[in-house]
Amino acid sequence: MEAYELDTLRNSEDLRRITDFAAALCDVPIALVSLVEERQQTFLARTGLDVESTSRETSFCAHAMLEPDVMIVPDATRDPRFVDNPLVTGEMNIRFYAGAPLIADDGMPMGSLCVIDTEPRAGLTPLQRQGLVTLAADVMTRMRDSRDAAAWRDAENDQRRVLRNSEDRFRALADTMPQMVWSTLPDGYHDYYNARWYEFTGVPAGSTDGAGWSEIFHVDDRDRAWTLWRHSLDTGEPYQIEYRLRHFDGTYRWVLGRALAVRDDAGAITRWFGTCTDIHEQKLALEQREVISQELSHRIKNIFAVISGLIGFAARSRPDFAPLASDLRDRITALGRAHDFVRPHSPNSRPAARQDSLEGLLAELFAPYQRNNGERLMVVGDDIEIDDRSATPLALLFHELATNATKYGALSNEAGRIEIRVARQHDRVTIVWQERGGPAVIEPAGSAGFGSQLIELSAVRQLGGRVMREWRPEGLTMTVDMPAGALTRP
């Protein structure tokens, strides 16, 4: 059964006017709006009767509500269902009964609007029957209105309570966060800051509402922050920026500002929520790290330079050592380039390519061999992730291949080209080095030289891969197959 506001309906004036009119229409002394419940029937409105309820076992309306039309009992003493009913044999002395069923919207029978007489009657006239049905429909309308009004009030109260509780929880949560938290209306009007904001800035509560927050920004950061904020307001894109805010002690500290839009079901922005995180110490630490990193890098480069110098010095005293010395210096230079690519960088010194990118590392290594158009050595296929551990053997491997191609292969003339194809399949990485356009090549005879041994050392021993060479007339094709896990730490 649907839920109705029975306390509001019981003895209501609207229902009482219906029973008064039903009694007058049918010319009977008693009319009732009866709601049949599990153990009793309750009279929500009554005319000509003082009793507020009776047992369900004796209820005429329990029968009437199950009928498709008005149930009429001309003389209860002659009806087998009611002849022994206490309402018939007792004080109420019911003889005539007519009841129109009250049916809820979900089809559940609820009771009836009935009229009662203490004298037998032949029945109701067509007008009285039609009037009783119409009045029963009016009873249901008023019950439905009362139910809907109560449901609306409950929903409104629940919504207010949920919103109030939600806002209280949000404020409590926001005030316990280490970050400064703020929110704005859809047009960007700032209308809330948490306690942390006022602790950090030291400004009076409410003084930074609206556009007042910009006065807390360092003058050199205001235009940049406003421009990016307006862009987010216009596009709905997330807001993120680093700027300096005035601390309560008068100094300016670096903070990271972020904001996201909250949207309704239609996608319209209803509010912006943002945070400001104090990153001043991290910013200073990053700057110090960059200074240290630059110094370490400089010293490591000096070490490479010293080693190259020592090799050159040895070569001058041993002329027969000169060709090997030149190769060693080139390899050391390649290692230096690989080191500089993967070392820690600041935003100012970071390479253009991703530092975990194989393609980026190869572009760095091949730069001395390229022309302006960058078409002599082409890297195609998947860009594989690498780390500082794998950068050294990769640098030695590809430097050796490029050096050999310059001496004997595709890079030894103007027409030669090299394509490096990179592919990843599941947990394996395959790299194919293919030379074209150089002089005809044949497989070297005899034992492998130092360069070949270096390739084996880098690809096989250090990276755990396999090396396959094909000495084709048009140029060398070498395939290196290795586990992906050897290129980057998990």
LINHU-V434940 format. One record per run of one state. SS is the DSSP state (H for helix, E for strand, C for the rest). FROM is the first residue (numbers start at 0). LEN is the number of residues. If there is no record, write none. Layout:
ss;from;len
SS;FROM;LEN
SS;FROM;LEN
This chain:
ss;from;len
C;0;5
H;5;4
C;9;3
H;12;14
C;26;3
E;29;7
C;36;3
E;39;8
C;47;5
E;52;3
H;55;3
C;58;2
H;60;4
C;64;6
E;70;3
C;73;2
H;75;3
C;78;7
H;85;4
C;89;6
E;95;8
C;103;5
E;108;9
C;117;8
H;125;51
C;176;3
E;179;5
C;184;5
E;189;4
C;193;1
H;194;7
C;201;8
E;209;1
C;210;1
H;211;5
E;216;1
C;217;4
H;221;14
C;235;3
E;238;8
C;246;5
E;251;12
C;263;5
E;268;10
C;278;1
H;279;38
C;317;1
H;318;24
C;342;14
E;356;1
H;357;12
C;369;7
E;376;5
C;381;3
E;384;1
C;385;2
H;387;20
C;407;2
H;409;3
C;412;4
E;416;9
C;425;2
E;427;9
C;436;13
H;449;13
C;462;3
E;465;7
C;472;2
E;474;9
H;483;3
C;486;4
